[in-house]
Amino acid sequence: MEDPTSDVGEVDPADAPVCAGCGEDVVDSSDHRVVTWVADGEAQHRHFCDDSCLADWTD
């Protein structure tokens, strides 16, 4: 995967993260969200297209 801190619009679709809510590639979204947590001593993260996908995932 490309540098996840790069501008979302600059990410090649083949290297884009996948939204954990809807399964779409997160490429051209200015509303991109990332949730990070630690489980069993390891950092975990999930990408989301926007607040709506994030809300669906947390419900």
PDB file as gemmi writes it, atoms N, CA and C in Angstrom:
CRYST1    1.000    1.000    1.000  90.00  90.00  90.00 P 1                      
ATOM      1  N   MET A   1       0.847  -1.179   0.000  1.00  0.00           N  
ATOM      2  CA  MET A   1       0.000   0.000   0.000  1.00  0.00           C  
ATOM      3  C   MET A   1       0.886   1.233   0.000  1.00  0.00           C  
ATOM      4  N   GLU A   2       0.420   2.268  -0.655  1.00  0.00           N  
ATOM      5  CA  GLU A   2       1.117   3.547  -0.693  1.00  0.00           C  
ATOM      6  C   GLU A   2       1.135   4.176   0.690  1.00  0.00           C  
ATOM      7  N   ASP A   3       1.914   5.213   0.839  1.00  0.00           N  
ATOM      8  CA  ASP A   3       1.970   5.968   2.086  1.00  0.00           C  
ATOM      9  C   ASP A   3       0.556   6.408   2.475  1.00  0.00           C  
ATOM     10  N   PRO A   4       0.000   5.901   3.586  1.00  0.00           N  
ATOM     11  CA  PRO A   4      -1.380   6.239   3.942  1.00  0.00           C  
ATOM     12  C   PRO A   4      -1.571   7.688   4.369  1.00  0.00           C  
ATOM     13  N   THR A   5      -0.473   8.438   4.534  1.00  0.00           N  
ATOM     14  CA  THR A   5      -0.608   9.835   4.916  1.00  0.00           C  
ATOM     15  C   THR A   5      -0.572  10.753   3.704  1.00  0.00           C  
ATOM     16  N   SER A   6      -0.400  10.191   2.498  1.00  0.00           N  
ATOM     17  CA  SER A   6      -0.385  11.019   1.296  1.00  0.00           C  
ATOM     18  C   SER A   6      -1.778  11.569   1.034  1.00  0.00           C  
ATOM     19  N   ASP A   7      -1.866  12.573   0.183  1.00  0.00           N  
ATOM     20  CA  ASP A   7      -3.168  13.104  -0.195  1.00  0.00           C  
ATOM     21  C   ASP A   7      -3.968  11.993  -0.848  1.00  0.00           C  
ATOM     22  N   VAL A   8      -5.220  11.823  -0.440  1.00  0.00           N  
ATOM     23  CA  VAL A   8      -6.044  10.718  -0.930  1.00  0.00           C  
ATOM     24  C   VAL A   8      -6.153  10.755  -2.441  1.00  0.00           C  
ATOM     25  N   GLY A   9      -6.282  11.912  -3.033  1.00  0.00           N  
ATOM     26  CA  GLY A   9      -6.396  12.027  -4.482  1.00  0.00           C  
ATOM     27  C   GLY A   9      -5.154  11.592  -5.220  1.00  0.00           C  
ATOM     28  N   GLU A  10      -4.018  11.483  -4.539  1.00  0.00           N  
ATOM     29  CA  GLU A  10      -2.767  11.093  -5.164  1.00  0.00           C  
ATOM     30  C   GLU A  10      -2.525   9.593  -5.099  1.00  0.00           C  
ATOM     31  N   VAL A  11      -3.387   8.846  -4.447  1.00  0.00           N  
ATOM     32  CA  VAL A  11      -3.190   7.415  -4.291  1.00  0.00           C  
ATOM     33  C   VAL A  11      -3.683   6.695  -5.536  1.00  0.00           C  
ATOM     34  N   ASP A  12      -2.852   5.821  -6.073  1.00  0.00           N  
ATOM     35  CA  ASP A  12      -3.244   4.998  -7.209  1.00  0.00           C  
ATOM     36  C   ASP A  12      -4.370   4.079  -6.740  1.00  0.00           C  
ATOM     37  N   PRO A  13      -5.462   3.974  -7.496  1.00  0.00           N  
ATOM     38  CA  PRO A  13      -6.569   3.114  -7.068  1.00  0.00           C  
ATOM     39  C   PRO A  13      -6.151   1.681  -6.750  1.00  0.00           C  
ATOM     40  N   ALA A  14      -5.130   1.182  -7.401  1.00  0.00           N  
ATOM     41  CA  ALA A  14      -4.664  -0.180  -7.131  1.00  0.00           C  
ATOM     42  C   ALA A  14      -4.024  -0.297  -5.753  1.00  0.00           C  
ATOM     43  N   ASP A  15      -3.553   0.822  -5.209  1.00  0.00           N  
ATOM     44  CA  ASP A  15      -2.883   0.828  -3.914  1.00  0.00           C  
ATOM     45  C   ASP A  15      -3.732   1.453  -2.807  1.00  0.00           C  
ATOM     46  N   ALA A  16      -4.945   1.864  -3.139  1.00  0.00           N  
ATOM     47  CA  ALA A  16      -5.807   2.563  -2.173  1.00  0.00           C  
ATOM     48  C   ALA A  16      -6.302   1.616  -1.085  1.00  0.00           C  
ATOM     49  N   PRO A  17      -6.497   2.143   0.129  1.00  0.00           N  
ATOM     50  CA  PRO A  17      -7.094   1.322   1.179  1.00  0.00           C  
ATOM     51  C   PRO A  17      -8.560   1.045   0.851  1.00  0.00           C  
ATOM     52  N   VAL A  18      -9.088  -0.024   1.406  1.00  0.00           N  
ATOM     53  CA  VAL A  18     -10.482  -0.401   1.185  1.00  0.00           C  
ATOM     54  C   VAL A  18     -11.311   0.040   2.381  1.00  0.00           C  
ATOM     55  N   CYS A  19     -12.460   0.624   2.116  1.00  0.00           N  
ATOM     56  CA  CYS A  19     -13.362   1.078   3.176  1.00  0.00           C  
ATOM     57  C   CYS A  19     -13.904  -0.138   3.924  1.00  0.00           C  
ATOM     58  N   ALA A  20     -13.759  -0.135   5.251  1.00  0.00           N  
ATOM     59  CA  ALA A  20     -14.258  -1.239   6.070  1.00  0.00           C  
ATOM     60  C   ALA A  20     -15.772  -1.228   6.165  1.00  0.00           C  
ATOM     61  N   GLY A  21     -16.413  -0.124   5.773  1.00  0.00           N  
ATOM     62  CA  GLY A  21     -17.868  -0.028   5.830  1.00  0.00           C  
ATOM     63  C   GLY A  21     -18.543  -0.548   4.579  1.00  0.00           C  
ATOM     64  N   CYS A  22     -18.112  -0.047   3.407  1.00  0.00           N  
ATOM     65  CA  CYS A  22     -18.799  -0.391   2.158  1.00  0.00           C  
ATOM     66  C   CYS A  22     -17.982  -1.253   1.212  1.00  0.00           C  
ATOM     67  N   GLY A  23     -16.675  -1.381   1.478  1.00  0.00           N  
ATOM     68  CA  GLY A  23     -15.831  -2.223   0.639  1.00  0.00           C  
ATOM     69  C   GLY A  23     -15.266  -1.548  -0.594  1.00  0.00           C  
ATOM     70  N   GLU A  24     -15.585  -0.276  -0.794  1.00  0.00           N  
ATOM     71  CA  GLU A  24     -15.063   0.464  -1.939  1.00  0.00           C  
ATOM     72  C   GLU A  24     -13.645   0.959  -1.648  1.00  0.00           C  
ATOM     73  N   ASP A  25     -12.872   1.187  -2.722  1.00  0.00           N  
ATOM     74  CA  ASP A  25     -11.551   1.779  -2.563  1.00  0.00           C  
ATOM     75  C   ASP A  25     -11.702   3.229  -2.111  1.00  0.00           C  
ATOM     76  N   VAL A  26     -10.895   3.648  -1.157  1.00  0.00           N  
ATOM     77  CA  VAL A  26     -10.923   5.034  -0.671  1.00  0.00           C  
ATOM     78  C   VAL A  26      -9.878   5.797  -1.480  1.00  0.00           C  
ATOM     79  N   VAL A  27     -10.346   6.455  -2.557  1.00  0.00           N  
ATOM     80  CA  VAL A  27      -9.429   7.130  -3.473  1.00  0.00           C  
ATOM     81  C   VAL A  27      -9.656   8.632  -3.482  1.00  0.00           C  
ATOM     82  N   ASP A  28     -10.828   9.074  -3.886  1.00  0.00           N  
ATOM     83  CA  ASP A  28     -11.088  10.499  -4.071  1.00  0.00           C  
ATOM     84  C   ASP A  28     -12.063  11.042  -3.035  1.00  0.00           C  
ATOM     85  N   SER A  29     -11.812  10.773  -1.785  1.00  0.00           N  
ATOM     86  CA  SER A  29     -12.734  11.221  -0.750  1.00  0.00           C  
ATOM     87  C   SER A  29     -12.045  12.189   0.197  1.00  0.00           C  
ATOM     88  N   SER A  30     -12.532  13.408   0.239  1.00  0.00           N  
ATOM     89  CA  SER A  30     -11.976  14.368   1.194  1.00  0.00           C  
ATOM     90  C   SER A  30     -12.493  14.085   2.597  1.00  0.00           C  
ATOM     91  N   ASP A  31     -13.470  13.170   2.717  1.00  0.00           N  
ATOM     92  CA  ASP A  31     -14.049  12.812   4.013  1.00  0.00           C  
ATOM     93  C   ASP A  31     -13.461  11.527   4.582  1.00  0.00           C  
ATOM     94  N   HIS A  32     -12.350  11.061   4.025  1.00  0.00           N  
ATOM     95  CA  HIS A  32     -11.687   9.829   4.451  1.00  0.00           C  
ATOM     96  C   HIS A  32     -11.455   9.831   5.954  1.00  0.00           C  
ATOM     97  N   ARG A  33     -11.826   8.754   6.625  1.00  0.00           N  
ATOM     98  CA  ARG A  33     -11.631   8.616   8.067  1.00  0.00           C  
ATOM     99  C   ARG A  33     -10.831   7.345   8.348  1.00  0.00           C  
ATOM    100  N   VAL A  34     -10.027   7.379   9.399  1.00  0.00           N  
ATOM    101  CA  VAL A  34      -9.263   6.211   9.825  1.00  0.00           C  
ATOM    102  C   VAL A  34      -9.455   6.049  11.329  1.00  0.00           C  
ATOM    103  N   VAL A  35      -9.771   4.835  11.756  1.00  0.00           N  
ATOM    104  CA  VAL A  35      -9.904   4.515  13.178  1.00  0.00           C  
ATOM    105  C   VAL A  35      -8.726   3.616  13.533  1.00  0.00           C  
ATOM    106  N   THR A  36      -8.023   3.960  14.613  1.00  0.00           N  
ATOM    107  CA  THR A  36      -6.852   3.200  15.052  1.00  0.00           C  
ATOM    108  C   THR A  36      -7.030   2.812  16.511  1.00  0.00           C  
ATOM    109  N   TRP A  37      -6.610   1.590  16.849  1.00  0.00           N  
ATOM    110  CA  TRP A  37      -6.669   1.131  18.232  1.00  0.00           C  
ATOM    111  C   TRP A  37      -5.562   0.094  18.445  1.00  0.00           C  
ATOM    112  N   VAL A  38      -5.313  -0.253  19.693  1.00  0.00           N  
ATOM    113  CA  VAL A  38      -4.313  -1.264  20.029  1.00  0.00           C  
ATOM    114  C   VAL A  38      -5.033  -2.480  20.587  1.00  0.00           C  
ATOM    115  N   ALA A  39      -4.750  -3.651  20.023  1.00  0.00           N  
ATOM    116  CA  ALA A  39      -5.335  -4.915  20.479  1.00  0.00           C  
ATOM    117  C   ALA A  39      -4.222  -5.943  20.583  1.00  0.00           C  
ATOM    118  N   ASP A  40      -4.123  -6.578  21.724  1.00  0.00           N  
ATOM    119  CA  ASP A  40      -3.085  -7.583  21.966  1.00  0.00           C  
ATOM    120  C   ASP A  40      -1.684  -7.045  21.678  1.00  0.00           C  
ATOM    121  N   GLY A  41      -1.468  -5.780  22.025  1.00  0.00           N  
ATOM    122  CA  GLY A  41      -0.145  -5.181  21.871  1.00  0.00           C  
ATOM    123  C   GLY A  41       0.207  -4.768  20.458  1.00  0.00           C  
ATOM    124  N   GLU A  42      -0.738  -4.850  19.505  1.00  0.00           N  
ATOM    125  CA  GLU A  42      -0.473  -4.465  18.120  1.00  0.00           C  
ATOM    126  C   GLU A  42      -1.448  -3.391  17.677  1.00  0.00           C  
ATOM    127  N   ALA A  43      -0.941  -2.430  16.910  1.00  0.00           N  
ATOM    128  CA  ALA A  43      -1.801  -1.379  16.369  1.00  0.00           C  
ATOM    129  C   ALA A  43      -2.680  -1.952  15.265  1.00  0.00           C  
ATOM    130  N   GLN A  44      -3.943  -1.610  15.306  1.00  0.00           N  
ATOM    131  CA  GLN A  44      -4.919  -2.017  14.294  1.00  0.00           C  
ATOM    132  C   GLN A  44      -5.525  -0.740  13.712  1.00  0.00           C  
ATOM    133  N   HIS A  45      -5.987  -0.792  12.466  1.00  0.00           N  
ATOM    134  CA  HIS A  45      -6.647   0.374  11.891  1.00  0.00           C  
ATOM    135  C   HIS A  45      -7.631  -0.049  10.811  1.00  0.00           C  
ATOM    136  N   ARG A  46      -8.620   0.800  10.575  1.00  0.00           N  
ATOM    137  CA  ARG A  46      -9.605   0.597   9.526  1.00  0.00           C  
ATOM    138  C   ARG A  46      -9.818   1.936   8.826  1.00  0.00           C  
ATOM    139  N   HIS A  47      -9.959   1.888   7.510  1.00  0.00           N  
ATOM    140  CA  HIS A  47     -10.218   3.075   6.698  1.00  0.00           C  
ATOM    141  C   HIS A  47     -11.703   3.131   6.359  1.00  0.00           C  
ATOM    142  N   PHE A  48     -12.236   4.349   6.216  1.00  0.00           N  
ATOM    143  CA  PHE A  48     -13.639   4.561   5.866  1.00  0.00           C  
ATOM    144  C   PHE A  48     -13.752   5.694   4.866  1.00  0.00           C  
ATOM    145  N   CYS A  49     -14.717   5.578   3.950  1.00  0.00           N  
ATOM    146  CA  CYS A  49     -14.950   6.617   2.933  1.00  0.00           C  
ATOM    147  C   CYS A  49     -15.347   7.934   3.567  1.00  0.00           C  
ATOM    148  N   ASP A  50     -16.204   7.846   4.588  1.00  0.00           N  
ATOM    149  CA  ASP A  50     -16.752   9.051   5.190  1.00  0.00           C  
ATOM    150  C   ASP A  50     -17.385   8.703   6.537  1.00  0.00           C  
ATOM    151  N   ASP A  51     -17.998   9.692   7.158  1.00  0.00           N  
ATOM    152  CA  ASP A  51     -18.619   9.491   8.468  1.00  0.00           C  
ATOM    153  C   ASP A  51     -19.766   8.479   8.416  1.00  0.00           C  
ATOM    154  N   SER A  52     -20.472   8.420   7.296  1.00  0.00           N  
ATOM    155  CA  SER A  52     -21.586   7.490   7.160  1.00  0.00           C  
ATOM    156  C   SER A  52     -21.102   6.040   7.218  1.00  0.00           C  
ATOM    157  N   CYS A  53     -20.051   5.714   6.486  1.00  0.00           N  
ATOM    158  CA  CYS A  53     -19.484   4.356   6.512  1.00  0.00           C  
ATOM    159  C   CYS A  53     -18.935   4.035   7.897  1.00  0.00           C  
ATOM    160  N   LEU A  54     -18.309   5.011   8.528  1.00  0.00           N  
ATOM    161  CA  LEU A  54     -17.782   4.823   9.880  1.00  0.00           C  
ATOM    162  C   LEU A  54     -18.931   4.533  10.845  1.00  0.00           C  
ATOM    163  N   ALA A  55     -20.012   5.297  10.733  1.00  0.00           N  
ATOM    164  CA  ALA A  55     -21.162   5.094  11.623  1.00  0.00           C  
ATOM    165  C   ALA A  55     -21.795   3.723  11.415  1.00  0.00           C  
ATOM    166  N   ASP A  56     -21.888   3.273  10.156  1.00  0.00           N  
ATOM    167  CA  ASP A  56     -22.438   1.955   9.871  1.00  0.00           C  
ATOM    168  C   ASP A  56     -21.581   0.858  10.499  1.00  0.00           C  
ATOM    169  N   TRP A  57     -20.263   1.046  10.471  1.00  0.00           N  
ATOM    170  CA  TRP A  57     -19.333   0.050  11.008  1.00  0.00           C  
ATOM    171  C   TRP A  57     -19.404  -0.020  12.531  1.00  0.00           C  
ATOM    172  N   THR A  58     -19.588   1.137  13.181  1.00  0.00           N  
ATOM    173  CA  THR A  58     -19.599   1.167  14.639  1.00  0.00           C  
ATOM    174  C   THR A  58     -20.943   0.751  15.223  1.00  0.00           C  
ATOM    175  N   ASP A  59     -22.010   0.752  14.417  1.00  0.00           N  
ATOM    176  CA  ASP A  59     -23.337   0.370  14.918  1.00  0.00           C  
ATOM    177  C   ASP A  59     -23.485  -1.081  15.040  1.00  0.00           C  
TER     178      ASP A  59                                                      
END                                                                             
